[in-house]
Amino acid sequence: MPTRDQVHNFAAGPSPLPGSVLEEAAQGLLNYDDTGMGICELSHRGKEFKAVIEGAEADLRKLLSIPENYTILFSQGGGTGQFSAVVLNLLSAHRLKNPVPAQEFKPPVLDYVLTGSWSSKAYAEAQRLTLPPFPNCPAFAEPRIAASMKSEKWTRLPRKDEYSFSKDAAFVYYCENETINGIEFPHDPSNEAAFPFESVPEGVEIVADYSSSFISRPILNIEKHAIIYAGAQKNLGPSGVTVLIVRNDLLVDTTEASKLGCVPHTPITYEYKILADNKSLYNTPPTFPIYVSALVLKHLIKDKGGLEGLESTNKQKAELLYKTLEAAEKKGKARLVVRDENARSWMNVTFTIEGAAEEEKRFLDGAEKKGFKQLKGHRSVGGIRASIYNAVTLDSVKLLCEYINEFCT
Ligand SMILES: Cc1ncc(COP(=O)(O)O)c(C=O)c1O
């Protein structure tokens, strides 16, 4: 039976967490802060948990330099829950800004940028939620595609001239890092593949799914976003909690919007305003995932050099792995899935092993024997995916590179 230090875990999520944090969390699970009770046995309204959640919020604000006019929320329902919540809350905000009589209300456009599986799922959910409430009446909104790389099998990002944004959309939606396909927007704004913030029409809100790149490096143009969200289970903590960063003017009363008509109703646990008014404690929150996330944040600030340190290590890890795979590709032994190097994710490195069909299995079996775990690509696309989130060390990546070099000679 392997021990933790004999294993290099490249899982795409849930993913590895720092060992020191897990040891502290294990202790807190049994006896939190000498209370004689575990963290999961304490009231979410007691002073102990209040300190945990407030600490997590303050550390996150500090780590990501989140401006004061944004509220941080801890929610449930995962990234998938936010595919829905974003539509419901922003359509309510849009309706409240346009309080014309129902007969005069024009369903707004929702612009989706499709760069892989997760943005496509978010788009499908927007289509579903905005269907007309009954036959022969207008839809709640008109989701449309502002750019799509589907025809190129998600192997690159759109060029700046390939976007077509609508002037009066309620929002534009993009996924910063596509976990399954291994595609991430580059952070240099002058890069041809960078997200074209400058082309989004004035007044159109911008929403970003940061689930798999959250706290791996700074968020580019945080102040240009309306909502940024991320499931915790990649870089932050265990699954079960989703972090939202919402601009304060978008914390709207969705019931008031529903009274005007022409908007879908928002379940109360998904209303951002209710969550904000109750400091993320409207109902029982996932206390353990929030507790572990709070410990991870402290660890990243104290031991990992904050966001600068994380960015620098993550860059090194990604560069090393891509360089190794490029060399293997030149020998005809491997192939990187994302063909445009500008679009290659720092977090999820996707590739295939070339040659006979058994070669991939041989690669994975050999990797497994050496302790390289959970490298199999997502079931929808196959191939191999090495996810190198914050808790995966540079040493683990170096060892994986040695194995790739050995296998691909
Ligand atoms: C980028 C991205 N968005 C959304 C999701 C969906 O998250 P969840 O499974 O928490 O609903 C995932 C899951 O891995 C993801 O990677």
The ligand as a Gaussian input file, in Angstrom:
#p B3LYP/6-31G(d) Opt

LIG

0 1
 C      -14.149000      24.730000     -15.553000
 C      -15.214000      23.961000     -14.860000
 N      -16.440000      24.504000     -14.749000
 C      -17.439000      23.846000     -14.148000
 C      -17.258000      22.604000     -13.614000
 C      -18.400000      21.891000     -12.946000
 O      -18.171000      21.888000     -11.592000
 P      -18.992000      20.960000     -10.575000
 O      -18.644000      19.559000     -10.880000
 O      -18.493000      21.444000      -9.244000
 O      -20.422000      21.255000     -10.770000
 C      -16.002000      21.989000     -13.688000
 C      -15.778000      20.656000     -13.098000
 O      -14.737000      20.079000     -13.127000
 C      -14.956000      22.692000     -14.324000
 O      -13.742000      22.149000     -14.428000

